[in-house]
Amino acid sequence: MRNNFKLHTQKIPGSVAISFTIILLVIFCRLLGWFQPLEWKLLDAFFKLRPSEKIDERIVVVKITEEDIKKLSYPISDQKLVLILTKIKNQQPRTIGLDIVRDIPQEPGSEQLIKVLQETPEIWGIEKILGEKFSKFSPHPVLKKSGRVASVDTVSDADGVLRNILLYPESENKQKLPNLGLAVAQTYLQKQSISSKPGENNYLQLDKTLFVPFQANKEGKSNAGGYININAGGYKVLLNYRGANSFQKVSLSEILDDNISPTIFTDRIVLIGYEAPSIKDLFLTPYSFNGVKSPVYTSGVEVNAHIASMVLSSVLDNRHLIKTSNELLEYILIIFASSIFPLVIWKWQTANMNFNINKFLLVEFTTFSVGILGLFSISYFAFLNGWWIPVGIPITGLLISTIAIVGYTIQDQKLRVDKLNYTWQVITKNISEVILVVHPKNYLISDLKPLGAEFIGYSKNNILNTSFLNYVVEKDKGLIKAIIRDLSFLDKDKDDKITVQFRVIHQDRSERILEATFSNLLDDSLIINSVDVTELMIAQTKFGDAVSRLEEFISPLE
């Protein structure tokens, strides 16, 4: 009986409705952008979990510190800048990125600076073309005239972290500039005979590396990766940071004091910029938050070094760029995690387990943990191979679905217990006891109580003075005779009783099951308290095991 009964509800559509409601809710919240912070934090975690990479020796950062500002003042004079550029130039770097605003002369030394800039075609200057008018600035006129100007425009996410970059920002008047990191990297590659060319879909291509920007809709918005409705202008891509402490750095003071290697800049990209906190050219990155109270900021010049390193490494070292997954894949993961996965697990459990709450919750917790670990592992493995597959939303869907399925299953089992108990009450409430008075020797029925009662379909007038054995099936007559015989030897002063189940023939000729208690009366008569338990036995067979198992599942909750 236990093996034949499978504890599963017929209310599968209820579970399906729950799961698909969760899917719609999760997708709706995704489209509102509510999950963006979660996806960003998971992406940051992947950066920090990724194995550290060695220093990119092709790039050197010349940092301008607070100590340098104290010594040289702010802004640094053109004369000091000429001296620094000359010392760097003498070591024959491949290119120099000057991440310093120089839109107006800073005397003394402006004429010398003009000469150095004219004689050094490897130098790139900067301009800011996006944002409010007061935040924009122009490049040095010499660099602008020669077309050696790059952008340092950035757009951080809503939480202040810089995760994507503009390779070709475009101003309101349609002016386009390459990013400074991209510009110096391209100059470096040109000296290895690698130039940019239009690739597939007219994307930027350097050698075999294709730089695929965020895909925009008609409104210029994108749902790339964990982003929702982000502005996709400016040839936006994810910045594949190299990690903390990824570049060799020297200070201005070290250069001026000749406290550097004579070949430190040779054949390298040199980026010059401020690291002094007072200048406020600082950014939050995925590495900024490491459990400390105060975040660690990265200077703008180092951000450009990361961009240059990303370009060089992807072209020369086959290092992965970070691409974003197809949005369809994201929806498939949401549906799987929010619906198919928990429903399959739930169905398997309800079909195969002897339920109790502890086992049920243990299996649910285990499958939930495996699901989260699986989703996280898939996304992290994809990240290591150059793909950002957002799993914050599927994990959230899995969590909500698991909670909902657990709650639904427990509530469903409680309702089934109530329903079975009610069914049991309906079956048993109309069962009435019939009392017969029988002579122990000839088995004749001398009385039937209560008034108006029937015995297996016969009225009192029909069965009085007939043998009780006439109504007992042949194979059970010996049992009844033995019981009556045994009672005749018992002390009539004691309340001795024998209860037994046996089969009788109903008036409609069907077999019925009686449960009867035989006892002696003082006048040498037998009293038989009988109950027709046929329906009760069928119900017990059908529902008894279910009630037992359901109550075993529910009882720990009560």
Residue pairs with C-beta under 8 A, 6 or more apart in sequence:
1 541
1 545
2 545
2 549
5 545
5 546
5 549
6 351
7 350
7 353
7 354
7 355
7 546
7 549
7 550
7 553
8 347
8 350
8 351
9 350
9 412
9 413
9 416
11 412
12 347
14 408
14 412
15 343
15 346
15 405
15 408
16 339
16 343
18 401
18 404
18 405
18 408
19 338
19 339
19 342
19 343
19 401
19 404
19 405
20 339
22 338
22 339
22 397
22 400
22 401
22 404
23 334
23 335
23 338
23 339
23 397
25 400
26 334
26 338
26 393
26 396
26 397
26 400
27 331
27 334
29 35
30 228
30 334
30 393
31 228
32 228
33 228
33 229
35 226
35 228
35 390
35 392
35 393
35 396
36 157
36 158
36 226
36 227
36 228
37 158
37 159
38 226
38 392
38 393
38 396
39 225
39 226
39 227
39 390
39 392
39 393
40 157
40 159
40 161
40 163
40 226
41 392
42 226
42 376
42 379
42 390
42 391
42 392
43 163
43 225
43 226
43 286
43 383
43 388
44 161
44 163
44 286
44 289
46 379
46 380
46 383
47 241
47 243
47 286
47 287
48 286
48 287
48 290
49 380
50 243
50 383
50 384
52 243
53 242
53 243
53 246
55 245
55 246
55 247
55 248
56 242
56 246
56 247
56 305
56 309
56 312
56 313
57 248
57 268
58 188
58 268
58 269
58 309
58 312
59 247
59 248
59 268
59 269
59 270
59 271
59 305
59 308
59 309
59 312
60 93
60 247
60 248
60 249
60 250
60 264
60 265
60 268
60 269
60 270
60 271
61 247
61 248
61 249
61 250
61 271
61 273
61 301
61 302
61 305
62 84
62 88
62 249
62 250
62 251
62 252
62 255
62 270
62 271
62 272
62 273
62 301
63 249
63 250
63 251
63 252
63 273
63 274
63 275
63 299
63 301
64 76
64 100
64 251
64 252
64 272
64 273
64 274
64 275
64 276
64 279
65 251
65 252
65 253
65 275
65 276
66 276
66 277
66 278
67 251
67 253
68 251
68 252
68 253
68 276
69 276
69 278
69 279
71 253
72 80
72 252
74 278
74 279
75 100
75 101
75 106
76 100
76 106
76 252
77 106
77 107
77 108
77 109
78 102
78 105
78 106
78 107
78 108
78 109
78 110
78 112
78 113
79 107
79 108
79 109
79 112
79 113
80 109
80 252
80 256
81 100
81 102
81 106
81 109
81 113
82 109
82 112
82 113
82 116
83 256
84 252
84 255
84 256
84 272
85 96
85 98
85 113
85 116
85 120
85 123
86 116
87 255
87 256
87 258
88 96
88 255
88 265
88 270
88 272
89 96
89 116
89 120
91 262
91 263
91 264
91 265
91 266
92 265
92 266
92 267
93 122
93 265
93 266
93 267
93 268
93 269
93 270
94 122
94 187
94 188
94 191
94 267
94 268
94 269
95 122
95 123
95 124
95 184
95 187
95 188
95 269
95 270
96 120
96 122
96 123
96 124
96 184
96 269
96 270
96 271
96 272
97 124
97 126
97 150
97 180
97 181
97 183
97 184
97 269
97 270
97 271
97 272
97 273
97 301
97 304
97 308
98 123
98 124
98 125
98 126
98 272
99 126
99 152
99 180
99 271
99 272
99 273
99 274
99 281
99 300
99 301
99 304
100 126
100 272
100 273
100 274
101 126
101 137
102 113
102 125
102 139
102 140
103 137
103 138
103 139
103 140
105 113
113 140
114 142
116 123
117 123
117 125
117 140
117 142
117 143
118 142
118 146
121 146
121 148
122 187
123 143
123 148
124 143
124 148
124 149
124 150
124 180
124 183
124 184
124 187
125 139
125 140
125 143
125 144
125 148
125 149
125 150
126 139
126 149
126 150
126 151
126 152
126 180
127 136
127 137
127 138
127 139
127 144
127 149
127 150
127 151
127 152
127 177
128 135
128 136
128 137
128 151
128 152
128 153
129 136
129 151
129 153
129 169
129 170
129 171
129 175
129 177
130 136
130 151
130 153
130 155
130 166
130 169
130 171
130 234
131 153
138 144
139 149
143 149
149 177
150 177
150 178
150 179
150 180
150 182
150 183
150 184
151 166
151 168
151 169
151 177
151 178
151 179
151 180
152 179
152 180
152 300
152 304
153 166
153 169
153 234
154 162
154 165
154 166
154 283
154 300
154 303
155 164
155 166
155 231
155 234
155 236
156 162
156 163
156 283
156 284
157 163
157 164
159 284
160 284
161 284
161 285
161 286
161 288
162 239
162 283
162 284
162 285
162 303
163 238
163 239
163 286
164 214
164 236
164 237
164 238
164 239
165 179
165 181
165 236
165 237
165 238
165 239
165 307
166 179
166 233
166 234
166 235
166 236
167 178
167 179
167 182
167 204
167 211
167 213
167 234
167 235
167 236
167 237
168 176
168 177
168 178
168 179
168 182
168 204
168 234
168 235
169 176
169 177
169 179
169 233
169 234
169 235
170 176
170 233
170 234
178 186
179 304
179 307
180 271
180 304
180 307
181 303
181 304
181 305
181 306
181 307
181 308
181 309
181 310
181 311
182 307
182 308
182 311
184 269
184 271
184 304
184 308
185 269
185 307
185 308
185 311
185 312
186 195
186 196
186 206
186 311
187 269
188 269
188 308
188 312
189 195
189 206
189 207
189 311
189 312
189 315
189 316
192 316
194 206
194 207
194 315
195 206
196 204
196 205
196 206
197 205
197 206
198 204
198 205
199 205
199 210
200 210
203 210
203 211
203 212
203 213
204 210
204 211
204 235
205 211
206 311
206 314
206 315
207 315
208 315
209 314
209 315
209 321
211 235
211 237
211 321
212 237
212 321
212 323
213 232
213 235
213 236
213 237
214 222
214 224
214 227
214 230
214 232
214 236
214 237
214 324
215 222
215 224
215 232
216 222
216 232
216 233
220 231
220 232
220 233
221 229
221 230
221 231
221 232
222 229
222 230
222 231
222 232
222 236
223 229
223 230
223 327
224 230
224 232
224 236
224 324
225 238
225 324
225 325
225 388
225 390
226 388
226 390
226 392
230 236
237 321
237 322
238 321
238 322
238 323
238 324
238 388
239 303
239 306
239 307
239 310
239 322
240 310
240 314
240 319
240 320
240 321
240 322
241 285
241 286
241 287
241 306
241 310
242 306
242 309
242 310
242 313
243 287
244 287
244 296
246 305
246 306
246 309
247 302
247 305
247 309
248 264
250 260
250 264
253 259
254 260
269 305
269 308
269 312
271 301
271 304
271 305
271 308
272 301
273 281
273 299
273 300
273 301
273 302
273 304
274 281
274 299
274 300
274 301
275 299
275 301
275 302
277 297
281 299
281 300
281 301
282 297
282 298
282 299
282 300
283 297
283 298
283 299
283 300
283 303
284 295
284 297
284 298
285 298
285 303
287 296
287 298
288 295
288 296
288 297
288 298
289 295
289 296
290 296
310 319
310 321
313 319
314 320
314 321
320 384
320 385
320 386
321 386
322 383
322 386
322 387
322 388
323 386
323 387
323 388
324 387
324 388
325 382
325 387
325 388
325 389
325 390
329 389
330 389
330 390
330 393
333 375
333 389
333 391
333 393
333 394
334 393
334 394
334 397
336 394
337 371
337 375
337 394
337 395
337 397
337 398
337 401
338 394
338 397
338 398
338 400
338 401
339 397
339 401
341 367
341 371
341 398
341 401
342 367
342 398
342 401
342 402
342 405
343 405
345 363
345 364
345 367
346 405
346 409
349 355
349 360
349 363
349 364
350 409
353 359
353 360
353 363
354 549
354 552
355 413
355 549
355 550
355 552
355 553
356 552
356 553
356 556
357 410
357 553
357 554
357 556
357 557
358 556
360 406
360 409
360 553
361 406
364 402
364 405
364 406
367 402
368 398
368 399
368 402
371 395
371 398
371 402
372 395
372 398
372 399
375 391
375 394
375 395
375 398
376 391
376 395
378 389
378 391
379 389
379 390
379 391
382 388
382 389
383 389
410 554
410 557
413 550
413 553
413 554
414 554
414 557
416 546
416 550
417 547
417 550
417 551
417 554
420 543
420 546
420 547
420 550
421 547
423 539
423 543
424 539
424 543
424 547
427 535
427 536
427 539
428 536
428 539
431 531
431 532
431 533
431 535
431 536
432 453
432 531
433 529
433 530
433 531
434 448
434 449
434 453
434 454
434 455
434 529
434 530
434 531
434 532
435 447
435 448
435 449
435 450
435 453
435 527
435 528
435 529
435 530
436 445
436 447
436 448
436 455
436 468
436 527
436 528
436 530
437 445
437 446
437 447
437 448
437 449
437 521
437 525
437 526
437 527
437 528
438 444
438 445
438 446
438 468
438 484
438 525
438 526
438 527
438 528
439 446
439 524
439 525
439 526
440 484
440 487
440 488
440 524
440 525
440 526
442 467
443 467
443 468
443 469
443 484
444 465
444 466
444 467
444 468
445 463
445 464
445 465
445 466
445 467
445 468
446 464
446 465
446 525
447 464
448 455
448 460
448 463
448 464
453 460
454 460
455 463
455 471
455 530
456 471
456 504
456 505
456 506
456 507
456 512
456 514
456 532
457 506
457 507
457 508
458 471
458 507
463 471
468 480
468 528
469 477
469 480
469 481
471 504
471 505
472 480
472 502
472 503
472 504
472 505
473 502
473 503
473 504
473 505
473 511
475 503
476 502
476 503
479 500
479 502
480 502
483 498
483 500
483 518
484 518
484 526
486 498
487 496
487 498
487 518
487 519
487 520
487 526
488 520
490 496
490 520
492 520
492 521
492 522
495 519
496 519
496 520
497 517
497 518
497 519
498 517
498 518
498 519
499 515
499 516
499 517
499 518
500 515
500 516
500 518
501 513
501 514
501 515
501 516
501 533
502 513
502 514
502 516
503 511
503 512
503 513
503 514
504 511
504 512
504 513
504 514
505 511
505 512
506 512
512 532
512 534
513 532
513 533
513 534
513 537
514 530
514 531
514 532
514 533
515 530
515 531
515 533
516 528
516 529
516 530
516 531
517 528
517 529
518 526
518 527
518 528
519 526
519 527
519 529
520 526
520 527
521 527
